[in-house]
Amino acid sequence: MELPLTSIETWKVLGFDWVKLIGVLDGRSCLICACLDGTVVKVAEANRLAKTHNDCRCCLVGCDEDGDIPGLRPFVMHHKPVKNIPKDQRDGRIGQVDANTMFVNWFDKCHPEFQLEYLDEFRFNLYKNHGYKLTDFVDMENLRILENHEIKKAP
């Protein structure tokens, strides 16, 4: 999918030469979006970060070349939307982190139960016990999640 020309022109008019892809920090984000989260590109190259799939919840924000943005961003350490998580089970699962926290770094600090739920048993074992990173489960060039048999041995 491509960004409308008006979006690209808007970033330029607002004085931004760079944009940053912001994913959603929760258990419903796909691995592709999780791995792209925090990617900074020139506005002219923003089409490569445009919606990677139908129902993509990522967005682009204007930024400087370093990608730093002010503020906080929310997280939900669960695979359900907040409204479907009982209030007595929300403590520690819902909160905010620095706006510059990338999904892959946030995920490293999540509870192992959440990591297992998010990755599945096969990928979780590789991630937790064999030094794999989230990006090892995605073909970043073609933006697709690798099948289990396609995952390469750890370096």
N, C-alpha and C positions, 0 to 999 in steps of 0.2 A: 504494500500500500504506500502511496505517496502523500506527503503533506500538501495541502492546498497552497498554491503560490502566495495567497494572502497571509498565511501563517508565517512563511519565510520572510516576507516583506515586513510583517508586523515586528518580528524580532529585530530586524535591521533598523526600522523607524524608532524603536524603543532604545536603540543604541547598543544592542547586544551583538557581539560577533560570535559568541559561543552559546551552545545550549547543553543542558545536562538531562539525561533520561532519569526519571524518578519512577521506580517501581513501587509496589505496595508491599510493606513488610508484614506479610501474613502467610498462613499455610495454604492459601488459595492461589498464590502467585505461581506461575509455571516456572520451570527451571530456566527457560530462555530469558524471561524477564528478570528473574533473580540474578542471573549472570550479567545481564546488560545494565542493571541498576548502577547508577553512578557514572556511566560512560559520558564523557564530554567530547563534543565535536564542534567544528565550525558550523555556523548556521547553514552555509551552502551545502554541507554534507548531512544535514538533518534527516533527509529522506531515508537514509540507511537505518535510522532509528525509529522511523515512523511505525505505527502499530504493527507489531510482528505477527499478530494473529487476530481472528475475530474475538470480540469481547476483551481485548487487551485493556488493562486498567492503568498502564503506564502513561506518564505525561512528560512533556519537555518543558523545562524552565530556563529562562535566560540566566546566564552566569558569566563570570570572567573566565579567562583561560585556565585558571587553577581549579575551577569548578566549585569553589566554596560558595555556599549559600547560607544566609542567616536562619536562625530559628530551630524549631524542633519538628520531628515528623512522628506520626503515630505508628504503633505496631500492635499486632494481634497475634500472639503465639498460639494459634489454633487454626484448624482447617474450616471452622464455621464462621459466619459473620457474627459480629458482636451481639446483635439482637437475639441470636440463637444460643448464646452461651449463658447458662444460669448465673445470676449475679453472685452467688456464693462461690463460683468457680473462676471468677475473673481476676482475682488478686495475683499479680505477677505475670499474668498472661496478656494484659492490656496495659499499654503505657506509651511513653514517648522517649525518643532518643534524639541526639543531635541530628540536625537535618543533613549532615554530610556523612552519616553512617550508611555504608553500603550494605545491601542484603547479605552478601557473602560474609562480611564481618559480623553483622548482627546474628546471622545464623550460627556462626561459630560459638556464640555465647548463649544460645538457646538451650533449654532443657533437652537432654538426650531423648526423652519420650517424644517430644515434638519433632526432633530431627528424624527419628525413626518413622513417625507418622508421615512426615513430609517426603522422605526419600524412598521408602519401602525397605524391606529387610536386606535385599541384595546390595543396594547402593549405600545404605547406612553402614553396613559392615565394611565396605571399601573406604568410606569416608572416615569412620571412627577408628578403624584398626589398621588401615593400610596407606594412610596419607593422601587419599584422593581429595580433590577439591570439587566444589560444585561445578566448576567449569570443565572438569574432566568428564562430565555426564552430558555435555552439550557440544554439538558441532557448531562452533561459533561462526564459522565462515558461511554456512548455509542456514543458520538459525533454526536448528531442529534438535530435539531431544534424542540422544542416542538410545538404541535398543540395548538391552543388557549384553548381548553377544558382541556388540560393536565397541564396548568400552575397552580402551587399551590398558595394558598393564601399567602399573604405576612406574614413574621414572626412577 
